[in-house]
Amino acid sequence: MYGLLTDEGTRTLVSRARETYALRRTALLRELGARGFEAHGASGMNVWVPVADESAVVNGLRSYGWWVAAGARFRLSSGPGVRISVAELEPADAARLASDFAAVLGESEATYGG
C-alpha cells in the first residue's frame, strides 16, 4: 500500500482524475445553475441536486438515456435529491443533461404536482 501511495505514476494518475472530475462537475453545476437548479458538488465525481420526488426524476431521466441515483441511500438528514455521477460525463454533454433534467422536472410537476 505504501508503494502505491508514494508511486509517482499513481500520484499523476490521481491528479489527472481529480482535474477531469472537477472539469466535468463544474460544467454540470454551471449548466444546472443556468437553468435555476441549486446543485451541489465541491469535490469528487458526484453532484447532488435537491428534488421533490426522487423516483420521478430518476425514472424520467432514464427515459432520456441518463442513469442517476435516487438520493435516499446517500443522505442522512438532507431532503430528497438525486446523485449524478460525472465520472463519464463529457463537459460538452452537460448542457443536454441539464436541459433533460429541466424537462423531467416539468413533466414531474405536471404529473405529480411538484
Secondary structure, DSSP 8 states (H G I E B T S, - for coil): -HHHHH-HHHHHHHHHHHHHHHHHHHHHHHHHHHTT---B-SSTTEEEEE-S-HHHHHHHHHHTT---EEGGGG-SSS--EEEEE-TT--GGGHHHHHHHHHHHHHHHHHHH--
